[in-house]
Amino acid sequence: MSTEPTEQTEPTEQGWITTPVTTPVTADMLRGHLDVERTAHGLLPHRLPARARRQIPDDRLAVAQAQPSGVRLVFRTRATVVALDTLPTKRVYRGFPPPADGVYDLLVDGRLTAQATVSGGNVRTVTDLVGQTSELTQGPPGTALFTGLPAGDKDVEIWLPHTEITELIALRTDAPVEPARDSGRKVWLHHGSSISHGSNAAHPTAIWPALAAARGGVELVNLGFGGSALLDPFTARAVRDTPADLISLKIGINVVNGDTMRLRAFVPAVHGFLDTIREGRPTTPLLVVSPLLCPVQEDTPGPLAPVLDGGTLRFEATGDPAERAAGRLTLTIVRDALAAIVEQRAADDPNLHYLDGRRLYGESDHAEFPLPDAIHPSPEGHRRIAENFARLAFADDGPFAAGTSGAADYQRMRTSSAQPSSRSTATGSPSSVRIEPV
C-alpha cells in the first residue's frame, strides 16, 4: 500500500486542513470479496471469482455478485478526514420514485461512526418488472466524504453499499494510511439469497449476516446473491476454494420462488453442492439453513409474480398446490428434504449441521415484523434474524463454536486475485439486462 500527497489542497469546506494524501485502492485493503477487476476507472470488487463469472448464465447473478454486499475497505490511520472516490451503478425502477442513494458505513475500531452517500454515478433503469429488462445511463464518479473522525491511530472500515455496484477509484485522507492489523478472527463464509444479500436493510452493516458476524466476532464473506441461490456448481466451487473456518448455506427460497427444480432434481443437486464443498473443506463446520418463514410460499409453489398494489411492490406465488404431488416444490417440502439430507450425511460427517430457518424468523417474528413485500424482511426483521442466528450458531454449544482461524489463508487468497478481466463479466449488456429486486 503506497501513499502520496496530491498536488492541490482540497477546499476547506470539505474539512481538509492539510494537503490530502491519495492512496490507490488495492486488493489488500479489501475484505469480503473473492476477486477484483481492474476497470478504466479503478478497482471493482467481485463476490465470485473470474472462472465462476464466465459460467454465469444470466445477468441477474452477474449484477448481484458485483454488488458489494459485505465488502469493505480496511486500513489503519490517524486521519480525521477520509474521502473515498467511487463510480457507483445505481438501480431505479421506471414509474417509481428513485430510491435513496446507497449508504457507505464507516466504522472506527469496530463501531459505526459515520455514514455517507455518493451522488451521481451510472443509473440502471429497470423498464419491465416482469422481464427485468433495463437500460444503463452513464454518469460521473462521486465521493463519499467523512469528516470529524476521532484523532489518533485507529482501525477504519468503510462498508460499501450492498446494492450498488461500486468501482473504487482512490482513497484520500489528511494523514497516511497503512495496512490494518490481522484481526486473528475466524472467517465465516455465508451463501444465501436476496435476504442474505441485504434486501430491505437500511445500510450495509445492517444486513443480517453483518449483524450476526459482529455478534459472533468473525470476519464475514457474504455470498448472498439476490434471486440467485440456485445450487449452481460454480458457486459450490467458489465456496470450496475460499479459505474459511465456518460455512453456512441458506438453501431453498430461490429454487421455490423461481420454480427452477422439482423434488427429483433438488435432492441430488443439494448432495452435489455439499459434495463439492467437502472436496476442499472436508471438516469445516458447515451449517445448512432451510428457508425462513414466508407465508405466500409455505404450501404454494412458485414462480413468484410481482404485483403493484397502490404503488407498492409485493410478490405472490402463482403455482398450483395440487402439483406438489408431482414434485413441485414449496418451502415446506424443501425443509423436509434438507432435514433428511443432512440427517443422512451427518452419520459420516459430524461437522455437518442443520438449522430450520423458522428458528431465525418464524410465526412470532412474522407477527411482530411482517414481510413488507411478502418476501423480504424489514430492517427490524434483519436484526431479529441476526440475533437468532448468533444465539443459535455462535453459542458455546452451537455448530460454529469449533474451528481455528483461517484469516491468513483468506488474506493470501484475496490479495492474489487482482487480475485484469473483461468488464462485461460484471454487469452484462448495458442495453438489456435482467435483474431481480434484491
C-alpha positions as CSV (number, residue, x, y, z in Angstrom):
1,M,0.0,0.0,0.0
2,S,1.5,3.3,-1.1
3,T,0.5,6.9,-0.3
4,E,1.5,10.1,-1.9
5,P,0.3,13.7,-1.5
6,T,-1.9,15.2,-4.2
7,E,-0.8,18.4,-5.9
8,Q,-3.7,20.6,-4.7
9,T,-5.2,21.2,-1.4
10,E,-8.9,20.4,-1.2
11,P,-11.5,23.2,-0.4
12,T,-11.7,24.0,3.3
13,E,-15.4,23.3,3.4
14,Q,-14.6,19.6,2.8
15,G,-12.7,19.5,6.0
16,W,-9.1,19.3,4.9
17,I,-6.6,21.0,7.0
18,T,-3.5,19.8,5.1
19,T,-2.7,18.6,1.5
20,P,-4.6,15.3,1.3
21,V,-2.8,12.0,0.9
22,T,-4.1,9.9,-2.0
23,T,-3.9,6.2,-1.7
24,P,-4.8,4.0,-4.7
25,V,-7.3,1.3,-3.6
26,T,-5.6,-2.1,-3.9
27,A,-6.9,-5.7,-3.2
28,D,-5.0,-5.9,0.1
29,M,-7.2,-3.1,1.5
30,L,-10.4,-5.1,0.9
31,R,-12.3,-7.7,2.9
32,G,-15.3,-9.8,2.0
33,H,-14.6,-10.2,-1.7
34,L,-13.4,-13.2,-3.7
35,D,-11.9,-11.3,-6.7
36,V,-11.2,-7.8,-8.1
37,E,-11.2,-6.5,-11.6
38,R,-9.2,-3.5,-12.9
39,T,-11.5,-1.2,-14.9
40,A,-11.0,2.0,-16.7
41,H,-12.0,3.9,-13.5
42,G,-10.4,1.8,-10.7
43,L,-10.9,-1.4,-8.9
44,L,-14.2,-3.4,-9.0
45,P,-14.7,-6.0,-6.2
46,H,-16.5,-9.2,-7.2
47,R,-18.0,-11.8,-4.9
48,L,-17.4,-14.6,-7.4
49,P,-14.1,-15.5,-9.0
50,A,-13.5,-14.9,-12.7
51,R,-13.8,-18.6,-13.6
52,A,-17.3,-18.7,-12.0
53,R,-18.3,-15.4,-13.6
54,R,-17.6,-16.8,-17.1
55,Q,-20.2,-19.5,-16.4
56,I,-23.0,-17.3,-15.1
57,P,-26.0,-17.9,-17.3
58,D,-27.9,-14.7,-16.7
59,D,-27.3,-11.0,-16.0
60,R,-29.3,-11.2,-12.7
61,L,-26.4,-13.1,-11.0
62,A,-23.8,-11.1,-12.9
63,V,-25.2,-7.9,-11.4
64,A,-25.8,-9.4,-7.9
65,Q,-22.3,-10.7,-7.4
66,A,-20.8,-7.4,-8.4
67,Q,-22.9,-5.6,-5.8
68,P,-20.5,-5.5,-2.8
69,S,-22.7,-6.8,0.0
70,G,-20.4,-7.3,2.9
71,V,-17.3,-5.9,1.1
72,R,-15.3,-3.3,3.0
73,L,-12.1,-1.3,2.9
74,V,-10.0,-1.8,6.0
75,F,-6.9,0.3,6.9
76,R,-5.2,1.9,9.9
77,T,-4.7,5.7,10.1
78,R,-4.8,8.7,12.3
79,A,-6.7,10.7,9.8
80,T,-9.8,12.7,10.8
81,V,-10.9,13.3,7.2
82,V,-11.5,10.4,4.8
83,A,-12.8,10.7,1.2
84,L,-13.4,7.6,-1.0
85,D,-13.8,8.4,-4.7
86,T,-16.1,5.8,-6.4
87,L,-18.2,5.3,-9.5
88,P,-21.4,3.7,-8.4
89,T,-24.0,2.0,-10.6
90,K,-27.5,2.6,-9.1
91,R,-30.8,0.9,-9.9
92,V,-34.1,2.6,-10.3
93,Y,-37.5,1.3,-11.5
94,R,-39.4,3.1,-14.2
95,G,-42.6,4.5,-12.8
96,F,-41.4,4.5,-9.2
97,P,-39.6,7.3,-7.3
98,P,-35.8,6.8,-7.3
99,P,-34.5,5.1,-4.2
100,A,-32.2,6.9,-1.8
101,D,-28.5,6.7,-2.7
102,G,-26.7,3.7,-1.2
103,V,-25.1,4.2,2.1
104,Y,-21.4,3.9,3.0
105,D,-20.8,2.9,6.6
106,L,-17.6,4.0,8.3
107,L,-16.5,2.1,11.4
108,V,-13.8,3.2,13.8
109,D,-12.3,0.3,15.9
110,G,-15.4,-1.8,15.1
111,R,-18.0,0.9,15.9
112,L,-20.3,2.6,13.4
113,T,-19.1,6.2,13.5
114,A,-20.2,7.9,10.3
115,Q,-22.2,7.4,7.1
116,A,-22.1,9.0,3.7
117,T,-23.6,8.7,0.2
118,V,-22.3,9.3,-3.3
119,S,-24.4,11.3,-5.8
120,G,-24.0,10.8,-9.5
121,G,-22.8,7.6,-11.0
122,N,-24.3,5.3,-13.6
123,V,-28.0,4.6,-13.4
124,R,-29.6,1.3,-14.5
125,T,-33.3,1.8,-15.1
126,V,-35.5,-1.3,-14.9
127,T,-38.1,-0.9,-17.6
128,D,-40.0,-4.1,-17.1
129,L,-40.7,-5.5,-13.6
130,V,-41.7,-8.9,-15.0
131,G,-38.9,-9.3,-17.6
132,Q,-36.5,-7.2,-15.6
133,T,-35.0,-5.6,-18.7
134,S,-33.1,-2.4,-18.0
135,E,-31.2,0.5,-19.6
136,L,-27.9,1.8,-18.5
137,T,-27.1,5.6,-18.4
138,Q,-23.5,6.6,-17.8
139,G,-22.8,9.1,-15.1
140,P,-19.8,10.7,-13.3
141,P,-17.9,9.5,-10.3
142,G,-18.5,10.9,-6.8
143,T,-17.1,11.0,-3.4
144,A,-18.1,9.5,0.0
145,L,-16.8,12.1,2.5
146,F,-16.3,11.6,6.2
147,T,-15.1,14.4,8.4
148,G,-14.6,14.9,12.2
149,L,-13.3,11.4,12.8
150,P,-11.6,10.7,16.2
151,A,-8.0,11.8,16.4
152,G,-5.2,9.2,16.9
153,D,-4.4,5.9,15.4
154,K,-7.4,3.7,14.7
155,D,-8.7,0.9,12.6
156,V,-11.1,2.1,9.9
157,E,-13.6,0.1,7.9
158,I,-15.7,1.5,5.0
159,W,-18.5,-0.9,4.2
160,L,-19.7,-0.4,0.6
161,P,-23.4,0.0,-0.4
162,H,-24.8,-3.5,-0.5
163,T,-27.0,-2.9,-3.6
164,E,-24.8,-0.6,-5.7
165,I,-22.1,-1.9,-8.0
166,T,-19.1,0.2,-6.8
167,E,-15.9,0.9,-8.7
168,L,-13.2,2.1,-6.3
169,I,-11.1,5.0,-7.6
170,A,-9.0,6.4,-4.8
171,L,-8.8,6.9,-1.0
172,R,-7.9,10.4,0.2
173,T,-7.1,11.2,3.8
174,D,-5.5,14.0,5.8
175,A,-2.9,11.6,7.2
176,P,-1.1,8.5,5.8
177,V,-2.8,5.1,5.9
178,E,-1.2,1.7,6.5
179,P,-2.5,-1.9,6.3
180,A,-4.8,-3.0,9.0
181,R,-3.5,-5.4,11.5
182,D,-4.6,-9.1,11.2
183,S,-7.6,-9.4,13.5
184,G,-7.0,-13.1,14.0
185,R,-10.7,-13.7,13.9
186,K,-12.3,-16.7,12.3
187,V,-13.6,-16.3,8.7
188,W,-17.3,-17.1,8.3
189,L,-18.5,-17.7,4.7
190,H,-22.2,-17.5,4.2
191,H,-24.2,-18.2,1.0
192,G,-27.8,-17.3,0.5
193,S,-30.5,-15.4,-1.4
194,S,-31.6,-11.8,-1.5
195,I,-32.4,-11.8,2.2
196,S,-28.7,-12.7,2.9
197,H,-27.7,-10.1,0.2
198,G,-29.5,-7.5,2.3
199,S,-32.8,-6.7,0.7
200,N,-34.7,-4.0,2.6
201,A,-31.8,-3.5,5.0
202,A,-31.2,0.2,5.8
203,H,-27.4,0.2,5.3
204,P,-24.5,-2.2,4.7
205,T,-23.7,-3.1,8.3
206,A,-27.4,-3.7,9.0
207,I,-27.8,-6.7,6.7
208,W,-28.4,-9.7,8.9
209,P,-25.2,-11.5,8.1
210,A,-23.1,-8.4,9.0
211,L,-25.1,-8.0,12.3
212,A,-24.6,-11.7,13.1
213,A,-20.9,-11.6,12.2
214,A,-20.4,-8.7,14.6
215,R,-22.2,-10.6,17.4
216,G,-20.1,-13.7,16.7
217,G,-16.8,-11.8,16.4
218,V,-16.0,-13.2,13.0
219,E,-14.8,-11.9,9.6
220,L,-17.7,-12.1,7.1
221,V,-17.5,-13.2,3.5
222,N,-21.1,-12.8,2.2
223,L,-22.1,-14.7,-0.9
224,G,-25.8,-13.8,-0.6
225,F,-27.0,-13.2,-4.2
226,G,-30.4,-11.7,-4.9
227,G,-32.6,-14.2,-6.7
228,S,-29.6,-16.4,-7.4
229,A,-29.1,-19.0,-4.7
230,L,-29.8,-21.8,-7.1
231,L,-27.3,-24.5,-6.2
232,D,-25.1,-23.5,-9.2
233,P,-22.0,-25.8,-9.3
234,F,-19.7,-22.8,-9.9
235,T,-20.9,-21.2,-6.6
236,A,-20.2,-24.5,-4.8
237,R,-16.7,-24.4,-6.2
238,A,-16.2,-20.8,-5.1
239,V,-17.2,-21.8,-1.6
240,R,-14.9,-24.9,-1.7
241,D,-11.9,-22.8,-2.8
242,T,-12.3,-19.9,-0.3
243,P,-10.4,-20.4,3.0
244,A,-13.0,-20.2,5.7
245,D,-13.3,-21.5,9.3
246,L,-17.1,-21.6,9.2
247,I,-19.6,-22.1,6.3
248,S,-23.3,-21.7,6.2
249,L,-25.7,-22.3,3.3
250,K,-29.2,-20.9,3.3
251,I,-30.8,-23.0,0.6
252,G,-34.2,-23.3,-1.0
253,I,-36.1,-20.0,-1.3
254,N,-34.9,-19.1,-4.8
255,V,-35.4,-22.6,-6.0
256,V,-39.0,-22.4,-5.0
257,N,-39.8,-18.8,-6.0
258,G,-38.1,-19.3,-9.3
259,D,-39.8,-22.7,-9.8
260,T,-36.5,-23.9,-11.2
261,M,-36.5,-27.5,-10.0
262,R,-38.7,-30.4,-9.0
263,L,-38.0,-32.6,-6.0
264,R,-36.3,-35.3,-8.1
265,A,-33.7,-32.7,-9.2
266,F,-33.4,-30.8,-6.0
267,V,-32.3,-33.6,-3.7
268,P,-29.3,-34.7,-5.8
269,A,-28.4,-31.1,-6.6
270,V,-28.1,-30.4,-2.8
271,H,-26.0,-33.5,-2.4
272,G,-23.8,-32.4,-5.3
273,F,-23.4,-28.9,-3.9
274,L,-22.3,-30.4,-0.5
275,D,-20.0,-32.9,-2.1
276,T,-18.2,-30.2,-4.0
277,I,-17.7,-28.1,-0.9
278,R,-16.5,-31.1,1.1
279,E,-13.8,-31.9,-1.6
280,G,-11.9,-28.8,-0.4
281,R,-13.3,-28.3,3.2
282,P,-13.9,-31.8,4.5
283,T,-14.0,-31.0,8.2
284,T,-15.0,-27.3,8.3
285,P,-18.2,-26.7,10.3
286,L,-20.9,-26.5,7.7
287,L,-24.5,-25.3,8.6
288,V,-27.3,-25.9,6.2
289,V,-30.1,-23.4,6.9
290,S,-33.6,-24.0,5.4
291,P,-35.9,-21.1,4.3
292,L,-37.3,-18.6,6.8
293,L,-41.0,-18.4,7.2
294,C,-42.6,-17.0,4.1
295,P,-46.4,-17.5,4.2
296,V,-47.0,-17.0,0.5
297,Q,-44.7,-19.9,-0.4
298,E,-45.1,-22.3,2.5
299,D,-47.5,-24.5,0.7
300,T,-47.9,-22.8,-2.7
301,P,-45.3,-23.5,-5.5
302,G,-43.7,-20.7,-7.5
303,P,-43.0,-18.9,-9.6
304,L,-43.4,-15.6,-7.8
305,A,-45.0,-12.7,-9.7
306,P,-44.6,-9.0,-8.8
307,V,-47.8,-7.2,-8.0
308,L,-48.3,-3.4,-7.9
309,D,-50.6,-2.6,-5.0
310,G,-51.3,1.1,-4.5
311,G,-47.9,2.0,-5.8
312,T,-46.2,-0.6,-3.5
313,L,-44.5,-3.6,-4.9
314,R,-45.2,-7.0,-3.4
315,F,-44.9,-10.6,-4.6
316,E,-47.3,-13.5,-4.7
317,A,-46.9,-17.2,-5.6
318,T,-48.6,-18.3,-8.8
319,G,-48.1,-22.1,-8.7
320,D,-50.8,-24.8,-8.2
321,P,-50.7,-26.5,-4.8
322,A,-52.2,-29.6,-6.4
323,E,-49.0,-30.1,-8.3
324,R,-47.0,-30.8,-5.1
325,A,-47.7,-34.5,-5.5
326,A,-45.9,-34.3,-8.9
327,G,-42.8,-32.9,-7.3
328,R,-43.3,-29.1,-7.5
329,L,-41.5,-27.5,-4.6
330,T,-42.8,-25.4,-1.7
331,L,-40.9,-24.2,1.4
332,T,-42.5,-27.0,3.5
333,I,-41.3,-29.6,1.1
334,V,-37.8,-28.1,0.8
335,R,-37.4,-28.0,4.6
336,D,-38.3,-31.7,4.9
337,A,-35.9,-32.6,2.1
338,L,-33.0,-30.6,3.6
339,A,-33.5,-32.0,7.0
340,A,-33.5,-35.6,5.6
341,I,-30.3,-34.9,3.5
342,V,-28.4,-33.5,6.5
343,E,-29.5,-36.3,8.7
344,Q,-28.4,-38.9,6.2
345,R,-25.0,-37.3,5.6
346,A,-24.3,-36.4,9.2
347,A,-23.8,-40.1,10.0
348,D,-20.5,-39.8,8.2
349,D,-19.9,-36.0,8.6
350,P,-20.1,-34.9,12.2
351,N,-19.3,-31.3,11.3
352,L,-22.4,-31.0,9.1
353,H,-25.4,-29.4,10.8
354,Y,-29.0,-28.4,10.0
355,L,-31.0,-25.3,11.2
356,D,-34.7,-24.9,10.4
357,G,-34.9,-21.3,9.1
358,R,-38.1,-20.7,11.0
359,R,-36.0,-20.6,14.2
360,L,-34.4,-17.5,12.7
361,Y,-37.7,-16.0,11.5
362,G,-40.9,-17.8,12.4
363,E,-44.6,-17.2,13.2
364,S,-44.0,-14.9,16.2
365,D,-41.3,-12.9,14.3
366,H,-43.6,-12.5,11.4
367,A,-46.4,-11.3,13.7
368,E,-44.1,-8.7,15.1
369,F,-42.2,-7.7,12.0
370,P,-44.2,-8.7,8.9
371,L,-42.5,-9.0,5.5
372,P,-43.2,-5.7,3.7
373,D,-43.3,-7.1,0.2
374,A,-44.4,-10.6,1.3
375,I,-40.9,-12.0,0.7
376,H,-38.1,-9.9,2.2
377,P,-37.7,-8.8,5.9
378,S,-37.8,-5.3,7.2
379,P,-34.8,-3.7,8.8
380,E,-36.2,-4.9,12.1
381,G,-36.6,-8.3,10.6
382,H,-32.9,-8.3,9.7
383,R,-32.0,-7.5,13.3
384,R,-34.2,-10.3,14.6
385,I,-32.7,-12.9,12.2
386,A,-29.2,-11.8,13.2
387,E,-30.0,-12.1,16.9
388,N,-31.4,-15.6,16.5
389,F,-28.6,-16.8,14.2
390,A,-25.9,-15.5,16.6
391,R,-27.7,-17.1,19.5
392,L,-28.1,-20.5,17.8
393,A,-24.9,-20.7,15.7
394,F,-22.2,-19.0,17.8
395,A,-23.1,-20.2,21.2
396,D,-20.6,-22.4,23.1
397,D,-22.6,-25.5,22.2
398,G,-23.5,-24.2,18.7
399,P,-22.3,-25.6,15.4
400,F,-19.8,-22.6,15.0
401,A,-18.2,-23.0,18.4
402,A,-15.4,-25.1,16.9
403,G,-12.7,-24.3,14.3
404,T,-9.5,-22.3,14.1
405,S,-8.7,-19.1,12.4
406,G,-8.1,-19.2,8.7
407,A,-7.8,-15.4,8.2
408,A,-4.3,-15.6,7.0
409,D,-5.2,-18.1,4.2
410,Y,-8.2,-16.0,3.2
411,Q,-5.9,-12.9,3.1
412,R,-3.4,-14.6,0.8
413,M,-6.3,-15.8,-1.5
414,R,-8.0,-12.5,-1.9
415,T,-4.7,-10.4,-2.4
416,S,-3.6,-12.8,-5.2
417,S,-6.8,-12.3,-7.2
418,A,-6.3,-8.9,-8.7
419,Q,-6.2,-10.0,-12.3
420,P,-7.5,-8.0,-15.3
421,S,-10.6,-9.4,-16.8
422,S,-13.4,-8.3,-19.2
423,R,-15.6,-5.6,-17.9
424,S,-18.6,-7.3,-19.4
425,T,-18.5,-10.1,-16.8
426,A,-19.5,-7.6,-14.1
427,T,-22.7,-6.0,-15.5
428,G,-23.7,-7.8,-18.7
429,S,-25.0,-5.9,-21.7
430,P,-25.7,-2.2,-20.9
431,S,-28.8,-2.1,-23.1
432,S,-30.7,-5.2,-22.0
433,V,-30.0,-6.5,-18.5
434,R,-32.2,-8.8,-16.4
435,I,-32.0,-8.2,-12.7
436,E,-34.1,-9.2,-9.8
437,P,-35.2,-6.9,-7.0
438,V,-32.8,-7.8,-4.2
